[in-house]
Amino acid sequence: MKKFTKTVISATILAAAAASATPALAKNVLLKTPIAFGSHLPALGTPIVWVADQLKLVSDGSLKMKVYEPGKLVSPKEILGAVSSGKVNSGYATAGYWQGKMPAAALFSAVPFGPEAGEYMAWMYYGNGLKLYQEMYDSNGYNVKVIPCAIISPETSGWFKKPIEKPEDLKGLNMRFFGLGASVMEKLGVSTTQLPGGEIFGALEKGAIDASEFSQPAIDQRLGFQKIVKYNYFPGWHQQATIFELLVNKDTWGKMSKGQQAIVENTCKASMTNAIAEGEAMQFPVMQKAKESGVEIRYWNDEMLNTFRSAWDEVAAEKSAADPFFKKVWDDLSEFRKGYDLWESNAFLPRSR
């Protein structure tokens, strides 16, 4: 009996020791999530609201997310630092916002003449994309777990006050532009600024900028661009697909159970599907309405597209030479795309215009 009692006590002590060596898991998790885009903006802000609803439902309430509109807790440009420091435990933005700190960040947001959504996700999930994405944050000392959490298909190429027929027509323009595409436009003589969406209408109205790109037609329409500028150009060579990220503080992530982590990751994967479906479904009625109200929908001529492409090739080479990690990511994505091209060039029907 004494031997049995000693065995039970020893087992209890060992179990207690093992438990104390394992970080305590949080039974319930509340992700306080400032967002970079207003929740009223379809396909930009709506996906994270959908994620918040689904997390609570799928986890039976053990995982909750409270969404904070832009600027309510921290400004959009401060989200990465705030999540890393633990000021907030999560945030929703796009990696292109951090390219000033990490040049390669833009490659995880949108790539000029880059992959469409299906190819982008293929590289992200089944190539080296997601591994490199996390490596970027880790190697730069950010205490965050990154999870792709929405994706949209092409944006418009921009809204202009006058027709753009040749490269010379761009010179001297002041234009709101985002990401790597801004570097391309600057090579072509455009002065660019990255205004928040809510400030673009006023800047166009006052003449502070001559032109702007922002997002897809359904989103641009919410911001009223069509009331001021009437030339809307396609295709969106600068953003054929755009990825949005959920950042979670690593300390918070580490306290979540494996099941909770899987729920977050798989809900974000589901959001990728939901976001692109939402974006694809809502564009054509808005474009038709814009045409009826006097907007001219134009497709860039070959000269302009070739000019944009040549300038992008120069930008990619310059950024690769200047930053080793940008080169690492760019080379990996380029290699993946070379392989994918065998599939893409044979599998899909040509698009009609």
Solvent accessible surface area in square Angstrom, and as a share of the most:
residue,aa,sasa,rsa
1,M,184,0.82
2,K,170,0.72
3,K,165,0.70
4,F,131,0.55
5,T,57,0.33
6,K,139,0.59
7,T,82,0.48
8,V,72,0.41
9,I,93,0.47
10,S,57,0.37
11,A,56,0.43
12,T,83,0.48
13,I,108,0.55
14,L,127,0.63
15,A,64,0.49
16,A,60,0.46
17,A,54,0.42
18,A,63,0.49
19,A,67,0.52
20,S,95,0.61
21,A,86,0.67
22,T,81,0.47
23,P,94,0.59
24,A,89,0.69
25,L,104,0.52
26,A,33,0.25
27,K,173,0.73
28,N,101,0.52
29,V,13,0.08
30,L,79,0.39
31,L,0,0.00
32,K,91,0.39
33,T,0,0.00
34,P,1,0.00
35,I,0,0.00
36,A,9,0.07
37,F,18,0.08
38,G,8,0.08
39,S,34,0.22
40,H,113,0.50
41,L,9,0.05
42,P,9,0.06
43,A,0,0.00
44,L,6,0.03
45,G,0,0.00
46,T,39,0.23
47,P,1,0.01
48,I,0,0.00
49,V,55,0.32
50,W,76,0.26
51,V,1,0.00
52,A,12,0.10
53,D,88,0.46
54,Q,46,0.20
55,L,0,0.00
56,K,113,0.48
57,L,126,0.63
58,V,85,0.49
59,S,12,0.08
60,D,138,0.71
61,G,21,0.20
62,S,29,0.19
63,L,0,0.00
64,K,90,0.38
65,M,19,0.08
66,K,103,0.44
67,V,38,0.22
68,Y,41,0.16
69,E,61,0.27
70,P,49,0.31
71,G,48,0.46
72,K,146,0.62
73,L,73,0.36
74,V,6,0.04
75,S,43,0.28
76,P,34,0.21
77,K,102,0.43
78,E,96,0.43
79,I,0,0.00
80,L,1,0.01
81,G,39,0.37
82,A,8,0.06
83,V,0,0.00
84,S,19,0.12
85,S,89,0.57
86,G,43,0.41
87,K,142,0.60
88,V,11,0.06
89,N,34,0.18
90,S,0,0.00
91,G,0,0.00
92,Y,0,0.00
93,A,0,0.00
94,T,3,0.02
95,A,0,0.00
96,G,2,0.02
97,Y,37,0.14
98,W,1,0.00
99,Q,47,0.21
100,G,79,0.76
101,K,120,0.51
102,M,6,0.03
103,P,49,0.31
104,A,2,0.01
105,A,0,0.00
106,A,2,0.01
107,L,0,0.00
108,F,0,0.00
109,S,1,0.01
110,A,6,0.05
111,V,3,0.01
112,P,2,0.01
113,F,41,0.17
114,G,5,0.05
115,P,2,0.01
116,E,58,0.26
117,A,8,0.06
118,G,47,0.45
119,E,5,0.02
120,Y,1,0.00
121,M,45,0.20
122,A,30,0.23
123,W,1,0.00
124,M,1,0.00
125,Y,51,0.19
126,Y,195,0.74
127,G,29,0.28
128,N,70,0.36
129,G,0,0.00
130,L,63,0.31
131,K,147,0.62
132,L,8,0.04
133,Y,1,0.00
134,Q,34,0.15
135,E,55,0.24
136,M,1,0.00
137,Y,0,0.00
138,D,63,0.33
139,S,79,0.51
140,N,73,0.38
141,G,64,0.62
142,Y,41,0.16
143,N,49,0.25
144,V,0,0.00
145,K,47,0.20
146,V,3,0.02
147,I,8,0.04
148,P,4,0.02
149,C,0,0.00
150,A,0,0.00
151,I,0,0.00
152,I,0,0.00
153,S,8,0.05
154,P,56,0.35
155,E,7,0.03
156,T,0,0.00
157,S,2,0.01
158,G,0,0.00
159,W,7,0.02
160,F,2,0.01
161,K,89,0.38
162,K,105,0.44
163,P,47,0.30
164,I,2,0.01
165,E,89,0.40
166,K,93,0.40
167,P,23,0.15
168,E,101,0.45
169,D,33,0.17
170,L,0,0.00
171,K,127,0.54
172,G,64,0.61
173,L,17,0.08
174,N,65,0.33
175,M,0,0.00
176,R,9,0.03
177,F,2,0.01
178,F,16,0.07
179,G,6,0.06
180,L,3,0.02
181,G,2,0.02
182,A,15,0.12
183,S,29,0.19
184,V,0,0.00
185,M,3,0.01
186,E,93,0.42
187,K,80,0.34
188,L,25,0.12
189,G,34,0.33
190,V,5,0.03
191,S,65,0.42
192,T,30,0.17
193,T,55,0.32
194,Q,59,0.26
195,L,36,0.18
196,P,76,0.48
197,G,12,0.12
198,G,71,0.68
199,E,94,0.42
200,I,0,0.00
201,F,59,0.25
202,G,26,0.25
203,A,13,0.10
204,L,1,0.01
205,E,113,0.51
206,K,172,0.73
207,G,43,0.41
208,A,66,0.51
209,I,6,0.03
210,D,44,0.23
211,A,1,0.00
212,S,0,0.00
213,E,0,0.00
214,F,19,0.08
215,S,0,0.00
216,Q,1,0.00
217,P,9,0.06
218,A,5,0.04
219,I,0,0.00
220,D,0,0.00
221,Q,63,0.28
222,R,136,0.50
223,L,31,0.15
224,G,5,0.05
225,F,0,0.00
226,Q,27,0.12
227,K,148,0.63
228,I,49,0.25
229,V,1,0.00
230,K,75,0.32
231,Y,42,0.16
232,N,4,0.02
233,Y,6,0.02
234,F,31,0.13
235,P,30,0.19
236,G,0,0.00
237,W,6,0.02
238,H,2,0.01
239,Q,6,0.03
240,Q,32,0.14
241,A,1,0.01
242,T,3,0.02
243,I,0,0.00
244,F,3,0.01
245,E,0,0.00
246,L,0,0.00
247,L,0,0.00
248,V,0,0.00
249,N,7,0.04
250,K,74,0.31
251,D,90,0.47
252,T,26,0.15
253,W,31,0.11
254,G,44,0.42
255,K,109,0.46
256,M,3,0.02
257,S,32,0.21
258,K,168,0.71
259,G,43,0.42
260,Q,13,0.06
261,Q,25,0.11
262,A,41,0.32
263,I,40,0.20
264,V,1,0.00
265,E,63,0.28
266,N,90,0.46
267,T,9,0.05
268,C,0,0.00
269,K,92,0.39
270,A,45,0.35
271,S,1,0.01
272,M,3,0.01
273,T,91,0.53
274,N,50,0.26
275,A,0,0.00
276,I,35,0.18
277,A,56,0.44
278,E,50,0.22
279,G,0,0.00
280,E,98,0.44
281,A,64,0.50
282,M,42,0.19
283,Q,21,0.09
284,F,142,0.59
285,P,68,0.43
286,V,29,0.17
287,M,53,0.24
288,Q,93,0.41
289,K,133,0.56
290,A,14,0.11
291,K,110,0.47
292,E,130,0.58
293,S,66,0.43
294,G,45,0.43
295,V,6,0.04
296,E,76,0.34
297,I,56,0.29
298,R,69,0.25
299,Y,92,0.35
300,W,5,0.02
301,N,59,0.30
302,D,107,0.56
303,E,96,0.43
304,M,0,0.00
305,L,34,0.17
306,N,98,0.50
307,T,28,0.16
308,F,0,0.00
309,R,112,0.41
310,S,65,0.42
311,A,6,0.05
312,W,3,0.01
313,D,73,0.38
314,E,89,0.40
315,V,5,0.03
316,A,4,0.03
317,A,63,0.49
318,E,93,0.42
319,K,55,0.23
320,S,14,0.09
321,A,93,0.72
322,A,86,0.67
323,D,32,0.16
324,P,111,0.70
325,F,38,0.16
326,F,0,0.00
327,K,99,0.42
328,K,98,0.41
329,V,0,0.00
330,W,54,0.19
331,D,65,0.34
332,D,34,0.17
333,L,0,0.00
334,S,29,0.19
335,E,114,0.51
336,F,56,0.23
337,R,64,0.23
338,K,145,0.61
339,G,52,0.50
340,Y,40,0.15
341,D,74,0.38
342,L,136,0.68
343,W,154,0.54
344,E,58,0.26
345,S,75,0.48
346,N,112,0.58
347,A,45,0.35
348,F,119,0.50
349,L,163,0.81
350,P,122,0.76
351,R,198,0.72
352,S,110,0.71
353,R,218,0.79
